[in-house]
């Protein structure tokens, strides 16, 4: 908890950057909303959404960009390249759990400054759906937190890949493409046809945006959604723990 508070305070130092990100997310949210309105007016009921659902999904996905750090990279990859990760790996605290706590603090701060403004302006300009009951709000809150954990689990693995590749920029670029395409940021995964849609919905990226958005909209059972996200969070964290152990051996063999 203390590390999460530290992460919140540390990232709050970049208030201007967060506000600029909120402005950018809002502008692109408005542009995307008009595109989706035109699409849903031409194809009513597409993917099981009505127009208001589609607009709400649009601003929900924009609100996820900051907390899920869709376009950013973890500081860990830079520390690997500089060699500072050798110090991190010999500390008594778990590198993975320390990074997760710090990331949760970062996500909480960006939720306040980068997620709420686009949602508020979207509600004012277009009108959006809101969960009808306190229980629905609680399911959404839990789903959003799990989405951040899943996002962290994936980003941690991508950042740690710098221990094995000479230049991790290619891995980072591939990660961005996969996240944009399979998370629901670009388009709702419900639009993907047949087996491809089933596959996209089963991948971990869907747990970052599509699943919490569907929980918010009431399109997905809350318990089933939380179970799906928790399973992917556990799997990615386990892979991250194994990768950290392998990285520690590699750093020691290379002499730090």
BELTA-V328113 format. One record per pair of residues at least 12 apart in sequence whose ideal C-beta (glycine too) atoms are under 10 Angstrom apart, sorted by the first residue. I is the first residue (numbers start at 1). J is the second residue. Records with the same first field share a line. If there is no record, write none. Layout:
BEGIN
I=J ; J
END
This chain:
BEGIN
1=101 ; 104 ; 105
2=101 ; 105
3=93 ; 97 ; 98 ; 99 ; 100 ; 101 ; 102 ; 103 ; 104 ; 105
4=100 ; 101 ; 102 ; 103 ; 104 ; 105 ; 106 ; 107 ; 108
5=101 ; 102 ; 104 ; 105 ; 108
6=101 ; 102 ; 105
7=98 ; 99 ; 100 ; 101 ; 102 ; 103 ; 104 ; 105 ; 106 ; 107 ; 108 ; 109
8=102 ; 104 ; 105 ; 106 ; 107 ; 108 ; 109 ; 110 ; 112
9=105 ; 109
10=102 ; 105 ; 106 ; 109
11=102 ; 103 ; 105 ; 106 ; 107 ; 108 ; 109 ; 110 ; 113
12=105 ; 106 ; 108 ; 109 ; 110 ; 112 ; 113
13=109
14=106 ; 109 ; 110 ; 113
15=109 ; 113
17=110 ; 113 ; 114
18=66 ; 109 ; 110 ; 112 ; 113 ; 114 ; 117
19=113 ; 114 ; 117
20=114
21=65 ; 66 ; 71 ; 72 ; 110 ; 113 ; 114 ; 117 ; 118
22=62 ; 63 ; 65 ; 66 ; 110 ; 112 ; 113 ; 114 ; 115 ; 116 ; 117 ; 118 ; 121
23=114 ; 117 ; 118 ; 121
24=62 ; 65 ; 71 ; 114 ; 118
25=59 ; 61 ; 62 ; 63 ; 64 ; 65 ; 66 ; 114 ; 115 ; 117 ; 118 ; 119 ; 121
26=59 ; 62 ; 63 ; 114 ; 117 ; 118 ; 119 ; 120 ; 121 ; 122 ; 125
27=62 ; 118 ; 121
28=58 ; 62 ; 65 ; 118
29=55 ; 58 ; 59 ; 60 ; 61 ; 62 ; 63 ; 65 ; 117 ; 118 ; 119 ; 121 ; 122 ; 125 ; 126
30=58 ; 59 ; 62 ; 118 ; 121 ; 122 ; 125 ; 126
31=58
32=54 ; 55 ; 57 ; 58 ; 59 ; 61 ; 62 ; 185 ; 186 ; 187
33=51 ; 54 ; 55 ; 56 ; 57 ; 58 ; 59 ; 62 ; 122 ; 125 ; 126 ; 128
34=55 ; 58 ; 126
35=54 ; 58
36=49 ; 51 ; 53 ; 54 ; 55 ; 56 ; 57 ; 58 ; 126 ; 187 ; 188
37=51 ; 52 ; 54 ; 55 ; 58 ; 126
38=51
39=51 ; 54 ; 187 ; 191
40=52 ; 53 ; 54 ; 55
41=54
43=191
46=188 ; 190 ; 191
47=187 ; 188 ; 189 ; 190 ; 191 ; 192 ; 197 ; 219
48=188 ; 190 ; 214 ; 217 ; 219
49=129 ; 188 ; 190 ; 191 ; 214 ; 217 ; 219
50=129
51=126 ; 127
52=126 ; 127 ; 128 ; 129 ; 217
53=128 ; 129 ; 188 ; 213 ; 214 ; 216 ; 217 ; 218 ; 219
54=126 ; 188 ; 217
55=122 ; 123 ; 125 ; 126 ; 127 ; 128 ; 129
56=119 ; 122 ; 123 ; 126 ; 127 ; 128 ; 129 ; 130 ; 213 ; 216 ; 217
57=128 ; 129 ; 184 ; 187 ; 188 ; 190 ; 209 ; 210 ; 213 ; 214 ; 216 ; 217 ; 219
58=118 ; 122 ; 126 ; 128 ; 187 ; 188 ; 213
59=115 ; 118 ; 119 ; 120 ; 121 ; 122 ; 123 ; 125 ; 126 ; 128 ; 213
60=115 ; 118 ; 119 ; 122 ; 128 ; 129 ; 140 ; 144 ; 184 ; 209 ; 210 ; 212 ; 213 ; 214 ; 216 ; 217
61=118 ; 183 ; 184 ; 185 ; 186 ; 187 ; 188 ; 208 ; 209 ; 210 ; 212 ; 213
62=114 ; 115 ; 117 ; 118 ; 119 ; 122 ; 185 ; 209
63=110 ; 111 ; 114 ; 115 ; 116 ; 117 ; 118 ; 119 ; 120 ; 122 ; 144 ; 209 ; 212 ; 213 ; 216
64=111 ; 114 ; 115 ; 144 ; 147 ; 148 ; 151 ; 183 ; 184 ; 185 ; 208 ; 209 ; 210 ; 212 ; 213
65=110 ; 114 ; 115 ; 118 ; 183 ; 185 ; 209
66=106 ; 107 ; 109 ; 110 ; 111 ; 112 ; 113 ; 114 ; 115 ; 118
67=103 ; 104 ; 106 ; 107 ; 108 ; 109 ; 110 ; 111 ; 112 ; 114 ; 115 ; 144 ; 145 ; 147 ; 148 ; 151 ; 208
68=107 ; 110 ; 115 ; 144 ; 147 ; 148 ; 150 ; 151 ; 152 ; 154 ; 155 ; 179 ; 183 ; 185 ; 205 ; 208 ; 209 ; 212
69=103 ; 106 ; 107 ; 110 ; 148 ; 151 ; 152 ; 155 ; 179
70=151 ; 155 ; 175 ; 176 ; 179 ; 180 ; 183 ; 185 ; 208 ; 209
71=176 ; 179 ; 180 ; 185
72=106 ; 110 ; 155 ; 172 ; 176
73=155 ; 158 ; 159 ; 162 ; 168 ; 169 ; 172 ; 175 ; 176
74=99 ; 102 ; 103 ; 106 ; 152 ; 155 ; 156 ; 158 ; 159 ; 160 ; 162 ; 172
75=99 ; 102 ; 103 ; 106 ; 159
76=88 ; 95 ; 96 ; 99 ; 102 ; 103 ; 155 ; 156 ; 158 ; 159 ; 160 ; 162 ; 163
77=155 ; 156 ; 158 ; 159 ; 160 ; 161 ; 162 ; 163 ; 168 ; 169 ; 171 ; 172
78=159 ; 162 ; 168
79=95 ; 159 ; 162
80=159 ; 160 ; 161 ; 162 ; 163 ; 164 ; 165 ; 168 ; 247 ; 251
81=162 ; 163 ; 166 ; 167 ; 168
83=251 ; 254 ; 256
85=159 ; 160 ; 162 ; 163 ; 244 ; 247 ; 248 ; 251 ; 256
86=248 ; 251 ; 252 ; 254 ; 255 ; 256
87=256
88=244 ; 247 ; 248 ; 251
89=163 ; 244 ; 245 ; 247 ; 248 ; 249 ; 250 ; 251 ; 252 ; 256
90=248 ; 251 ; 252 ; 256
94=241 ; 244
95=156 ; 160 ; 240 ; 241 ; 244 ; 247 ; 248
96=152 ; 153 ; 156 ; 160 ; 237 ; 240 ; 241 ; 243 ; 244 ; 245
97=237 ; 240 ; 241 ; 244
99=152 ; 155 ; 156 ; 159 ; 160 ; 240 ; 244
100=148 ; 149 ; 152 ; 153 ; 156 ; 237 ; 240
101=152
102=152
103=148 ; 149 ; 151 ; 152 ; 153 ; 155 ; 156
104=145 ; 148 ; 149 ; 152
106=148 ; 152
107=144 ; 145 ; 147 ; 148 ; 149 ; 151 ; 152
108=145 ; 148
110=148
111=144 ; 145 ; 148
115=144
128=216 ; 217
129=216 ; 217 ; 218
130=216 ; 217
131=215 ; 216 ; 217 ; 218 ; 222
132=218
133=218
135=222
136=215 ; 216 ; 217 ; 218 ; 222
137=216
138=222
139=212 ; 215 ; 216 ; 218 ; 220 ; 221 ; 222 ; 223 ; 225 ; 226
140=212 ; 213 ; 214 ; 215 ; 216 ; 217 ; 218 ; 222 ; 225
141=212 ; 215 ; 216
142=212 ; 215 ; 222 ; 225 ; 226 ; 229 ; 230
143=207 ; 211 ; 212 ; 213 ; 214 ; 215 ; 216 ; 220 ; 222 ; 225 ; 226 ; 228 ; 229 ; 230
144=208 ; 211 ; 212 ; 213 ; 215 ; 216 ; 229
145=212 ; 226 ; 229 ; 233
146=207 ; 208 ; 211 ; 212 ; 215 ; 225 ; 226 ; 227 ; 228 ; 229 ; 230 ; 231 ; 232 ; 233
147=183 ; 206 ; 207 ; 208 ; 209 ; 210 ; 211 ; 212 ; 213 ; 215 ; 225 ; 229 ; 232 ; 233
148=208 ; 212 ; 233
149=207 ; 208 ; 229 ; 230 ; 232 ; 233 ; 234 ; 236 ; 237
150=183 ; 204 ; 205 ; 206 ; 207 ; 208 ; 211 ; 212 ; 228 ; 229 ; 230 ; 231 ; 232 ; 233 ; 234 ; 235 ; 236 ; 237
151=179 ; 183 ; 204 ; 205 ; 207 ; 208 ; 209 ; 233 ; 236
152=208 ; 233 ; 236 ; 237 ; 240
153=204 ; 207 ; 232 ; 233 ; 234 ; 235 ; 236 ; 237 ; 238 ; 239 ; 240
154=175 ; 178 ; 179 ; 183 ; 204 ; 205 ; 207 ; 208 ; 232 ; 233 ; 236 ; 239 ; 240
155=172 ; 175 ; 179 ; 236 ; 240
156=236 ; 237 ; 239 ; 240 ; 241 ; 243 ; 244
157=171 ; 175 ; 236 ; 237 ; 239 ; 240 ; 242 ; 243 ; 244
158=171 ; 172 ; 174 ; 175 ; 176 ; 178 ; 179
159=171 ; 172 ; 175 ; 240 ; 243
160=239 ; 240 ; 243 ; 244 ; 246 ; 247
161=175 ; 243 ; 247
162=247
163=243 ; 244 ; 246 ; 247 ; 248 ; 250 ; 251 ; 254
164=243 ; 246 ; 247 ; 250
175=205
178=203 ; 204 ; 205
179=204 ; 205 ; 208 ; 209
180=205 ; 209
181=200 ; 203 ; 205
182=199 ; 200 ; 201 ; 202 ; 203 ; 204 ; 205 ; 206 ; 208 ; 209 ; 210
183=200 ; 203 ; 204 ; 205 ; 206 ; 207 ; 208 ; 209 ; 210 ; 211 ; 213
184=200 ; 201 ; 205 ; 206 ; 207 ; 208 ; 209 ; 210 ; 211 ; 212 ; 213 ; 214
185=205 ; 208 ; 209 ; 210
186=209
187=210
188=209 ; 210 ; 213 ; 214 ; 217 ; 219
189=201 ; 202 ; 203 ; 205 ; 206 ; 209 ; 210 ; 211 ; 213 ; 214
190=210 ; 214 ; 219
201=214 ; 220 ; 228
202=228 ; 232
203=232
204=228 ; 229 ; 231 ; 232 ; 233 ; 235 ; 236
205=232
206=228 ; 229 ; 232
207=225 ; 228 ; 229 ; 230 ; 231 ; 232 ; 233 ; 236
208=229 ; 232
210=225
211=224 ; 225 ; 226 ; 228 ; 229 ; 232
212=225 ; 226 ; 229
215=229
END
